[in-house]
Structure formats: C-alpha cells, structure tokens
C-alpha cells in the first residue's frame, strides 16, 4: 500500500482539478478559456460632453527624461533580465483550453512550466517574449506529483535561458518579483513585487500531489501566472509560481502565493530529463501510516508500520513523532509524504524521531513505491 493512502484528503474546491487547503482555498494560478471577456467588463472610454477641453486647462509637464534614467529601479532591472526567458503557453486537452506561463531553460527551446498548464496535452502553443506568432512545442515529460512539466519548442535555437539562483541564497524577507502572463492579457508579461514571506511550506493539492519546500510570497500572483518565475533582484529564478490562497466563508487570505523553490525545481528537472529520455518516474516508499498529533506540536505521528518494510527494518515504532528527515523539518503529515515520495528507491534517509521524550536517529533505505 502506498504511504499516501493513509493521509486524509483536505476539503476540495472547484478548479481545473480539485484543490484544497486547511485554512483557505488554494487555487492553481491557471487561466481557463471560456470564450468570454474578462469578468467585470470594461469601463467606457468616452468623456462627457461637459468635460472642459485641454486647451482651456493647460497641464504642467515635467522636463524630458533621459532614456537611461527610465526603468532604473531594482524591480525594473530584474524584470528586464528575465523577460526574454518568459513565454506564454496555451494548451488544449479533453478538459478544455488552459493558458499559463513558462520559463526557457535551454537555448534550443526546452521550457519548464507547471504540469497543470499542459496536463492532458501532447503539444502546446508557445509565444516568445515580443513575438506575435505562436510556435508549437511538444510535451516531453510531466511529473504530476510535483506539478512540473518539461516541453520543447520545435526547430528553435538562439533563445535566452533563464539563470536559476543558488538555493542557499534565499532568505525570508528577501525582495522578489513574480513574472507571468496574468489573465492571459495582451502584451508582455505582468510584473509584481513583494518579499519572501516564508520558506519550506508544504501543500497537498490532491491525493497524489504533495508540493514540498514551497516559497510563500506576498507578491501578487494571479490566474495565468502558473509556471512563471519568481525572481530575485538579479533576475535569477528562485521559484516557479504555482498556487495562491483565497478566502472563504470562514477564513480570509491576502497576498499569500506559493512558488516551487529552486532547490525542488533543480531536483525535479533532473527527473523530467530522465523521463524525456525514456526513463520512468520512480518514487520512494517507507511503509508507514500517519496518525494525528493532537497536542498542538509539530511533526508527524507514526500510526502504523508495515511489517518488513524499510520503516520496520530501520526501527521506526508506532507513536514515534518524526521531527526531521535528512535534516529537513517535518512540520506535518504532508511534508513527510512529499519527502518520501521525492526520494529515490535505494536512497538511505536519516530520520530523527521523538520517542518517550527523547530524540532517536534512525536510517532507512527506501524501496520503490508500487504504482496503483
């Protein structure tokens, strides 16, 4: 039995596919085309007949600005660096048309995006920055469990690949910029700024998708931003924009967006490359179920240990509280499941548990998770 089958599924809300969160609804930031215009309509542009003419009310105009002084802010400079590496993606599947954003990762046209942008599609239409005509891209590999996908443009060279930041260079409070084709509006990508609000967030989007080591940001992320970059002030990618929290009847959420961190992106991109070259996605299996921790503490409580499983052989006991795996804090069930699934079969992981008030360090060698 899969480790994840023992995890309770959170409440779900309508979207391209069911999505949920414990405090507020999570929405994958994707535009679904319905054939209509933007909600809310457009404000009329005609002026009233009683408006005074400009000739009767001269304006005070500033002196001309030197071209080199335009766009001289840190945000503008960072956006200028990443702009040539950001594309808009339009895919069509049996569930409809989806529009999102992508990041160029090789000069010959490999593009990273969210799985939910191209889910169910074999090809996609891609427009490069400053271009008006789309280029066909083939979907090379997808990893739904991490919500990332790799596509490649046909017969394309000379592109500007994005630069990805050093994962160790990221800290809470750092300024960041979210870039993407919000609402699939005409023209270039939208740019919004904010800070890194938190690190190492974990979200369960559905039964099979556990996003680990997420960056939380207050930079505005909107529909259409899916798959676009979250960048630092050097224009380097620190994450891939994925989801945003929204309020509900009993909760509120303001400026809470999530991006897959660069460390996860680097790791999963290797998996995608292996799949694109004929390999298969293999996930780790520990052999445990998880119980509920009811005392308000952090960590994941072991509910069951499957006999002769890697957990059993490592000495994991029922009621152990898992605190860290490979030195990564385990703040809840989703974090544990995500780390185990993202580890490769044959990999040995170090588990620190709390047992009878004491910390115990265990080593478990994972096996392959059986696919359902």
PyMOL commands that set and color helices and strands:
alter all, ss='L'
color gray80, all
select helices_A, chain A and resi 3-6+54-56+67-69+74-83+115-118+144-146+167-169+182-184+262-276+310-314+333-342
alter helices_A, ss='H'
color red, helices_A
select strands_A, chain A and resi 25-28+31-32+86-93+96-104+110-113+123-127+135-143+148-153+175-180+190-204+210-217+229-231+237-246+257-261+284-285+288-291+300-305+321-325+328-329+348-355+358-365+367-368
alter strands_A, ss='S'
color yellow, strands_A
deselect
rebuild
show_as cartoon
